[in-house]
């Protein structure tokens, strides 16, 4: 079994600026690195930037490190679940991105785990990292061009959140620090727990 220190957690999020239709997405890892991008072509479907953020996280993580990706998009997770199961479904951009993400996960040599978190609610562990990514995605949707001052201001917050996420390892429902989602009253979220986490295993070596 891989050491817990090898485990890489990447929080992802997408955002759409309603006035412009620009879809931004962002990711940040427990290594402290992060990035933002805008989706092209633009999209009015929030599942597109959410799915692109997850695909980016899976494609560019070191292939031999166990990877846990955090998303607040149930629609993206559902698309990944269907892609992994080989379920036939209507052709759409989120469906195609999910197919590419599952292929990228199968090409890795370590396991890939996708966790769902409720956005904007919990305040511990990986959710702290997710909160910073949420901010970055919203800013990405507002700014199509790079602004070095913004990176300089944002990086310390991401670094701090990544450290908090690393410190939360071993607590919660998963070794990565992910905790089962709760409702606003702090009670277990009223949905089937099996829908909160998807495990994607390396594919057969061909
Ligand atoms: Zn995990």
Boltz pocket constraint, residues with backbone or C-beta under 6 A from the ligand:
constraints:
  - pocket:
      binder: B
      contacts: [[A, 68], [A, 113], [A, 115], [A, 174], [A, 175], [A, 176], [A, 177], [A, 178]]
      max_distance: 6.0
